[in-house]
């Protein structure tokens, strides 16, 4: 298996949706650098909203990660789908981490929210994008589910702050007494998204409700 | 002869539609044609046998391995070549790079041996001279041959081909027939097609699928024989015919139950196919 993974890394790197990832990354960096470029001095809350927006931008790019025009031809190969999808994630993870670090460094340090907590939020949004993509691959025959996944993620991002119950508040401002509790919930969401991604990646032997 | 593929009671629903309904068949070495109208369940059956999608019910084995278990599915996939209806490519790859990529996915990890195998299959499909060319610059027929090369890499014992000649011009189709016939030497090939001529020319056996069920399973000669005495010529379209059309000679070729004293014609495989579909309650296009 290790031999296959090593040999696959090169070709799979070339099959990644670099255009979508690059566009999302560039937009994210531009947004992060906007305050410095325009001389604006955002408040703590504005910087947090900006970072959440940038995380969403990055996640929208990741929604395309499992797009594969050759999907039908390569479906019944002995290299398992979870391994192939994990390789795609592994290949994109280092540049994504570098990108997020650059985003954090570009935002005004004086108003930057706690880095660990906001990184957790970004990780959840990205994990949700990946979970959506794995489920879309599992449930549909679409070789390029990215646009649908991105649209669903965008809709969820718009609706979540409006529909989330007060007792399960996620989008709290910095300094709010609910901040720590909210980030416990973000951690729960991260676990849930990773579980969904893992279930979505698996290839069922029998058709059940999740096909 | 031990069958390469043995399927029993395969059923699968898509939403409210029964795509496969209790399909049982046995395939052995040589080319078997799978005929059927659009929506008959051909692609679904091929995808199930290729382990791309699991069935709701039923079971099958390929070369003695049961894909109903994780290990068995791996073993089946190691012995399988699959050319889907719409293969899809990474257009920036060259033909060589793409087939090499599929070869890695098929666990051919030794680089030198793999490259030899990739060159072999590209030569086999007649693309040795353009293996360094990007797929985006290849014609539709050449791309289809790249997909066939990808299916052939690793010398699979069971080859599943889903309408490989669709969209090809007559010359390319002829070339593809040669390739499929060659591929069928010593291995089991299941060929889904709308082209009855492909079946007549290539296949030692034919399965007709309609409404998700097997309507016929036999030799092309047996399918043709179903139309014996049921094809006739007339100067007007016979209203009693199941299907009838004016030929280039100006007379009508009718298929169905001929009137007494009709001028009977030699049936073709297509006539037998049309009558088989009609007997199954499927609409026959006149």
Interface residues (C-beta under 8 A of the other chain):
Chain A: X3 X4 X7 X8 X11 X14 X15 X68 X69 X70 X71 X72 X73 X74 X75 X76 X77 X78 X79 X80 X84 X143 X203 X204 X205 X206 X207 X211
Chain B: X12 X50 X51 X52 X53 X54 X55 X56 X67 X68 X69 X70 X73 X74 X77 X78 X80 X82 X83 X84 X85 X86 X87 X88 X89 X90 X91 X92 X93 X97 X98 X100 X101 X102 X104 X105 X106 X107 X109 X111 X147 X150 X151
